[in-house]
C-alpha cells in the first residue's frame, strides 16, 4: 500500500536511488500531454500530488503517467 504522498499504482517504477522523479509544471504538462493549467487543476482537485517549495511546484512523473493514462481512457469511453 502506498504511503502519504505516494502514488498508489506503479510506485517506485520511475525512481532514481529510491527518490521520486519530479519535474516543474511546464515539463509535467508536456509529459502528460496537457496544458500547465490542467496540471495545476489536477493538483488543486487532489488528483495529483504537488511537491516542491512555495512558488516552485513540481510533480512526480510516475503519478502523472498514471493520471494522464486514466484521463485518456476516460476520454476514449466518452
C-alpha positions, -999 to +999 in steps of 0.1 A: +000+000+000+013+035-008+022+059+020+012+095+022+021+114-009+029+082-028+011+072-060-010+040-054-002+024-088+033+018-101+050+032-071+088+031-074+088+022-110+102+056-121+125+061-091+162+070-091+181+059-060+148+054-041+137+090-048+107+102-068+115+120-101+098+153-101+095+180-128+083+216-129+047+224-141+056+231-177+075+198-181+048+179-162+023+193-187+045+183-216+050+148-202+012+143-197+002+158-230-020+185-213-017+222-206+000+236-175-034+248-164-047+212-164-018+201-143-025+228-117-062+219-118-055+182-111-033+193-082-059+217-068-086+190-070-064+165-052-059+142-082-021+149-084+003+155-055+022+188-056+058+187-044+084+215-043+086+248-025+062+278-025+065+294-059+081+263-075+056+234-079+069+200-090+051+168-099+060+131-098+065+117-133+050+083-125+020+098-109+015+120-140+017+089-163-010+072-143-033+102-142-028+110-179-035+074-188-067+074-168-078+107-184-071+093-218-091+062-211-120+083-198-120+104-230-120+072-251-151+059-233-170+092-236 
